[in-house]
């Protein structure tokens, strides 16, 4: 199982070394955006949907900066996305599916580490970094894969930035 979760994380890190999932907080909704971003990430990985997965791992301004960096390096964004999906398939098998069970979540009171993470993410790509983290949660989750015998417990952090929820991939 560690191979599966590590694979998902490695793939997201291959595309970029940061995280986020644009899930607008809907105050009238019963779903918790800070947990939904985790399930959205797993769904995108299972669907082998590179666009949805990327949306879950980085804000639009960071995506734009990353695209510019790839272009300057003579690399193609669409090729990178195809490689992203291929890497995931290699890790879980073409028919493998991952599921997540969120066990608990706890609000993070001190946002300084999360804010530093966001600032570093934007700075590394030369993107406008005038963004302030408004909330963050520590999430305890159990990941299961259809082709693995053991589940894996993992601690994730989600944070709210400009009204969207993202996952810290550290």
VEXVEXVEX-118869 format. One line per 8 residues: their letters; for each residue x, y, z of N, C-alpha, C. Coordinates in steps of 0.02 Angstrom, whole numbers, plus 32768, in hexadecimal, padded with zeros to 4 digits. Layout:
residues N
a	X,Y,Z,X,Y,Z,X,Y,Z | ...
This chain:
residues 170
xxxxxxxx	8029,7FC5,8000,8000,8000,8000,802B,803F,8000 | 8062,803D,8025,808D,8078,8026,80A4,808A,7FE0 | 80AD,8057,7FB7,80C2,8062,7F72,808C,8089,7F4C | 804D,8078,7F59,8016,809A,7F37,8011,80E3,7F4C | 8010,80EF,7F8D,800B,8134,7FA5,8048,815B,7F91 | 8082,813C,7F98,80BF,815D,7F83,80BD,816D,7F39 | 809F,813F,7F13,8098,814A,7ECB,806D,8186,7EBB | 8034,818B,7EDD,8008,81C5,7ED2,802E,8205,7EE4
xxxxxxxx	8050,8204,7F1D,8075,823F,7F32,80AF,824E,7F01 | 80D2,821B,7EEC,810B,8225,7EBE,80F3,8241,7E7C | 80BA,8228,7E65,80A0,8241,7E26,808D,828A,7E2C | 806C,829B,7E62,805A,82E2,7E6A,8099,830C,7E71 | 80CB,82F0,7E92,8109,8315,7E9A,812F,831A,7E58 | 8127,82E8,7E2C,8147,82EB,7DEB,812D,8327,7DC4 | 80EC,8332,7DC9,80CE,836A,7DA7,80E2,83AB,7DC7 | 80E7,83AB,7E08,80FA,83E7,7E2D,8108,83D3,7E74
xxxxxxxx	8130,83F9,7E97,8141,83E7,7EDC,8114,8409,7F0F | 80D9,841A,7EFA,80AB,8439,7F28,8066,841C,7F20 | 8035,843A,7F43,7FF2,841D,7F42,7FBB,844F,7F45 | 7F80,8439,7F36,7F43,845E,7F3E,7F0C,8443,7F14 | 7ECF,844A,7F2B,7E97,8433,7F04,7E60,8468,7F05 | 7E52,8485,7ECD,7E22,84BB,7EC9,7DDB,84A4,7ED6 | 7DC6,84A6,7F13,7D83,8492,7F26,7D65,84CC,7F4D | 7D3F,84F5,7F2C,7D22,852F,7F4E,7CFB,8519,7F8B
xxxxxxxx	7D03,853E,7FC0,7CDE,852F,7FFD,7C97,8548,7FF3 | 7C68,851D,7FFC,7C21,852F,7FF6,7C03,852C,803C | 7BFD,8566,805B,7BE7,8569,80A1,7BA3,8549,80AB | 7B79,854A,8078,7B37,852C,807F,7B38,84E1,8074 | 7B70,84C5,8061,7B75,847E,8052,7B85,8457,8090 | 7B6E,8418,8091,7B7C,83EE,80CB,7BC1,83CD,80C5 | 7BDF,83CF,8089,7C21,83B1,8081,7C57,83DF,809D | 7C8B,83C0,80B7,7CC2,83E6,80D4,7CF8,83EB,809E
xxxxxxxx	7D04,8428,8086,7D34,8432,8050,7D79,8418,8061 | 7D8D,841D,809F,7DCF,8407,80B3,7DD6,83BB,80B1 | 7DA0,8396,80B4,7DA2,834D,80AB,7D93,833A,8063 | 7D67,835E,8044,7D53,8350,7FFF,7D8F,8353,7FD0 | 7DBD,8380,7FDD,7DF8,8385,7FB3,7E1F,8343,7FB2 | 7E1F,831F,7FE9,7E41,82DE,7FEC,7E1D,82AB,7FC0 | 7DDB,82A8,7FC6,7DB5,8279,7F9D,7DB8,828C,7F53 | 7DBA,82CC,7F45,7DC1,82E2,7EFF,7E03,82CC,7EE2
xxxxxxxx	7E38,82CF,7F09,7E7A,82BA,7EF3,7E7A,826F,7EE2 | 7E5C,8247,7F0D,7E59,81FF,7F02,7E2F,81EF,7EC4 | 7DF6,8211,7EBD,7DCB,8206,7E83,7DF0,8218,7E43 | 7E13,824F,7E43,7E38,8263,7E08,7E6F,8230,7DF7 | 7E90,8217,7E2A,7EC4,81E4,7E20,7EA5,81A4,7E03 | 7E6D,818F,7E1F,7E4B,8152,7E06,7E32,815B,7DBE | 7E1A,8196,7DAE,7E01,81A5,7D6B,7E3A,81B1,7D3A | 7E76,81B3,7D53,7EB1,81C3,7D2B,7EA7,8205,7D05
xxxxxxxx	7E89,8234,7D29,7E79,8276,7D0E,7EAE,82A8,7D24 | 7EDF,82B1,7CF9,7F18,82DC,7D0A,7F02,8323,7D19 | 7ED2,833E,7CF2,7EBC,8383,7CFE,7E9D,838A,7D44 | 7E72,835B,7D56,7E52,835E,7D98,7E85,8354,7DD0 | 7EB5,8328,7DC5,7EE9,831C,7DF7,7F14,835A,7E00 | 7F26,8379,7DC9,7F4F,83B5,7DCC,7F28,83ED,7DEF | 7EE7,83F2,7DE0,7EBE,8424,7E01,7EBE,8419,7E4D | 7EC4,83D9,7E60,7EC6,83C9,7EA7,7F0A,83D4,7EC6
xxxxxxxx	7F3C,83E1,7E9F,7F7E,83E9,7EBD,7F9E,842D,7EB6 | 7F7F,8459,7E8E,7F9D,849C,7E8A,7F6B,84CF,7E70 | 7F6F,850C,7E8C,7F44,8543,7E75,7F54,8557,7E2D | 7F25,8577,7E0C,7F2C,858A,7DC6,7F6B,85B3,7DB9 | 7F7B,85E2,7DE4,7FB7,860C,7DD9,7FF6,85E2,7DDB | 7FF7,85AE,7E04,8031,8582,7E08,8033,8556,7DC9 | 7FF9,853E,7DB2,7FF7,8517,7D74,8012,8540,7D3B | 7FFD,857E,7D36,8016,85AA,7D01,8062,85B2,7D05
xxxxxxxx	807C,85BC,7D41,80C4,85C2,7D4A,80E8,8583,7D37 | 80CB,854B,7D48,80E9,850A,7D38,80E9,84FF,7CEC | 80B1,8511,7CCA,80AE,850B,7C81,80E4,8535,7C60 | 80EC,8573,7C79,8120,859F,7C5E,8165,8581,7C68 | 8171,8564,7CA3,81B2,8546,7CB1,81BF,850B,7C81 | 818C,84E2,7C75,8193,84AA,7C47,81A0,84C3,7C00 | 817B,84F6,7BEB,8184,8512,7BA8,81CB,852C,7B9F | 81E4,8550,7BD1,8228,856B,7BCE,825C,8533,7BCA
xxxxxxxx	824B,84F8,7BE7,8278,84BF,7BE6,826F,8494,7BA8 | 8241,84AA,7B7B,8235,8484,7B3E,820B,8446,7B48 | 81E4,8445,7B7E,81BA,840C,7B8C,8171,841E,7B80 | 8148,83EB,7B70,8103,83F5,7B5F,80D6,83E4,7B9B | 80A7,8410,7BAB,8079,8406,7BE3,804E,83C7,7BDA | 8033,83BD,7B9D,8009,8382,7B91,8030,8341,7B98 | 806F,8342,7B82,8099,8306,7B8A,80A5,82F8,7BD4 | 80AE,832D,7BFB,80B9,8325,7C43,807B,8307,7C63
xxxxxxxx	8040,831D,7C4F,8003,8301,7C6B,7FFB,82B7,7C59 | 800C,82A4,7C1B,8008,825E,7C07,8038,8233,7C30 | 8074,824E,7C3C,80A5,822A,7C64,808C,8222,7CAC | 806B,8255,7CC4,804E,8255,7D06,801D,821B,7D0F | 7FEF,8212,7CDF,7FBE,81DC,7CE1,7FE2,8199,7CDA | 8012,8195,7CAE,8037,8157,7CA3,805C,8142,7CE2 | 807A,8171,7D05,809D,8162,7D44,806D,8146,7D78 | 8031,8162,7D7B,7FFF,8149,7DAA,7FEC,8100,7D98
xxxxxxxx	7FE0,80F3,7D58,7FCF,80AF,7D43,8006,807E,7D54 | 8045,8093,7D4D,807D,8068,7D5F,807C,8057,7DA9 | 8068,8086,7DD2,8069,807B,7E1B,802F,804F,7E33 | 7FF4,8057,7E17,7FBA,8033,7E31,7FA1,7FFD,7E01 | 7FBE,7FF8,7DC7,7FA4,7FC9,7D95,7F6A,7FE9,7D70 | 7F5F,7FD3,7D34,7F2C,7FF4,7D0B,7EE6,7FEE,7D28 | 7ED7,7FB9,7D4D,7E94,7FB1,7D69,7E92,7FC1,7DB3 | 7ECA,7FD4,7DD1,7ECC,7FE2,7E18,7EA6,8020,7E2B
xxxxxxxx	7E83,801D,7E62,7E5E,8057,7E7B,7E73,8063,7EC3 | 7E75,80A3,7ED6,7E86,80B7,7F19,7E48,80D5,7F39 | 7E3D,80C7,7F79,7E06,80E6,7F9D,7E22,8106,7FDC | 7DFC,8134,7FF8,7E13,8157,8034,7DDA,8158,8067 | 7DEC,814E,80A5,7DBD,8153,80DD,7DDA,8187,810D | 7DB8,81BF,8113,7DD0,81F4,8140,7DBA,81E4,8186 | 7DEA,81DA,81B2,7DDC,81C6,81F7,7DCF,8202,8225 | 7DF5,8238,821B,7DEB,8273,8245,7E0A,82B0,8224
xxxxxxxx	7DF5,82E9,823B,7E13,8328,8224,7E14,8359,825E | 7E49,8381,825F,7E52,83B0,8296,7E6B,83F2,8279 | 7E4B,8428,828D,7E5F,846A,8275,7EA5,847B,828E | 7ECD,8498,8262,7F11,84AD,8272,7F0C,84F6,8288 | 7F24,8504,82C4,7F20,8548,82DE,7F58,8575,82C6 | 7F95,855A,82C3,7FCF,8581,82AD,7FDA,8575,8263 | 7FCA,85A8,823B,7FCE,85A1,81F2,8012,85B4,81D5 | 8043,85C3,81FE,8083,85DD,81E5,80A7,85AB,81B8
xxxxxxxx	80A8,856A,81C9,80C9,8539,819F,80A5,8531,815C | 8063,8532,815F,803C,852B,8121,8047,8569,80F5 | 8047,85A4,8113,8052,85E1,80ED,8098,85E1,80CD | 80C9,85CA,80F2,810D,85C6,80D7,810F,8596,809B | 80EC,855E,80A1,80E7,852D,806B,80CA,854E,802C | 8093,8573,8035,8072,8595,7FFD,80A1,85C9,7FDE | 80C0,85F1,8009,80EE,8625,7FF0,8127,8606,7FC7 | 8143,85CF,7FE1,8179,85AD,7FBC,8161,8591,7F79
xxxxxxxx	8124,8577,7F79,8107,855B,7F3B,8102,8591,7F06 | 80E6,85CA,7F18,80DF,8600,7EE8,8122,861D,7ED4 | 814E,8627,7F04,8190,8644,7EF6,81BA,8619,7EC8 | 81B4,85D7,7ECF,81DE,85A9,7EA7,81CF,85AE,7E5D | 8193,85C5,7E4C,8181,85CB,7E05,817B,8614,7DEF | 818C,8641,7E1B,8188,8688,7E0A,8140,86A0,7E02 | 8111,867C,7E21,80CB,8690,7E1D,80BC,86C4,7E53 | 8089,86ED,7E46,8073,871F,7E77,8062,86FA,7EB8
xxxxxxxx	8082,870E,7EEF,8079,86E9,7F2D,8055,8712,7F63 | 8029,873D,7F4E,8003,8765,7F7E,7FC3,8740,7F92 | 7FCD,8705,7FB2,7F95,86DA,7FC5,7F9D,86C7,800E | 7F66,86CB,8032,7F68,86BC,8079,7F3C,867F,8088 | 7F5A,864F,80AB,7F35,8613,80C0,7F05,8628,80F7 | 7EC5,8616,80EF,7E93,862A,8120,7E82,85F2,8152 | 7E8A,85B4,813E,7E7B,857B,816A,7EA7,8540,8155 | 7EB1,8512,8183,7ED4,84D3,8174,7EBB,849D,81A3
xxxxxxxx	7EBD,845F,818B,7EA8,8426,81B3,7EDA,83ED,81AC | 7EE5,83CA,81E3,7F0B,838D,81E3,7ED9,8354,81DC | 7EE3,8329,81AB,7EB3,82F4,819C,7ED6,82B0,81A3 | 7EB7,8285,81CA,7ECF,8240,81D1,7EA5,8216,81A1 | 7EC5,81F4,8173,7EA1,81CD,8140,7EC1,8188,8138 | 7E98,8159,8122,7EAF,8116,8113,7EA3,810A,80C9 | 7ED9,80FA,80A5,7ED5,80EC,805E,7ED7,80A1,8053 | 7EAD,808A,8024,7EAA,8044,8012,7EB0,803F,7FC6
xxxxxxxx	7ED0,800B,7FAE,7ED6,7FFF,7F66,7EBC,7FBA,7F57 | 7E99,7FB4,7F1F,7E7A,7F75,7F0D,7EAC,7F3D,7F02 | 7EE9,7F4F,7EEF,7F1B,7F1C,7EE0,7F4F,7F14,7F18 | 7F42,7F30,7F52,7F70,7F2B,7F8B,7F4C,7F0B,7FC7 | 7F72,7EE6,7FEE,7F55,7EC4,8028,7F4E,7EF2,8065 | 7F7B,7F20,806D,7F7B,7F4A,80A9,7F66,7F92,8099 | 7F42,7FAF,80C9,7F2F,7FF5,80C4,7F67,801F,80E1 | 7F65,8060,80D1,7F98,808D,80EC,7F77,80C9,810C
xxxxxxxx	7F8B,80D6,814A,7F74,8112,816D,7FA3,814A,815B | 7F87,8185,8151,7FB0,81BE,8140,7F92,81FE,815C | 7FBD,822D,816F,7FA8,826F,8185,7FB1,829F,814B | 7F7C,82C2,813A,7F7E,82F3,8104,7F6B,8337,8121 | 7F7D,836B,80FE,7F69,83AE,8111,7F46,83CF,80D6 | 7F0B,83EA,80E3,7EE9,8411,80B0,7EE7,8459,80C8 | 7EE6,8487,8098,7EE5,84CE,80AB,7EB9,84F4,807A | 7E9F,852B,8092,7E74,8556,806A,7E9A,8593,8054
xxxxxxxx	7E99,859F,8013,7EBD,85D7,7FF5,7E90,85F7,7FC1 | 7E81,8636,7FCA,7E57,865B,7F9A,7E14,8637,7F8E | 7DF7,8619,7FC2,7DB6,85F9,7FBC,7DB8,85B1,7FA5 | 7DF1,8597,7F92,7DF9,8552,7F7A,7E1F,8529,7FAD | 7E11,84E8,7FAE,7E34,84B9,7FDA,7E69,8494,7FB4 | 7EA4,848B,7FD3,7EDE,846A,7FB6,7EFB,8438,7FE7 | 7F22,840A,7FCE,7F45,83DA,7FF8,7F8F,83EA,7FF8 | 7FAD,83EC,8032,7FF5,83F5,8037,8016,83B3,8027
xx	8040,83B1,7FF5,8065,8374,7FE2,80AD,8380,7FF5 | 80BF,836A,802F,8102,8377,8046,8128,8338,8050
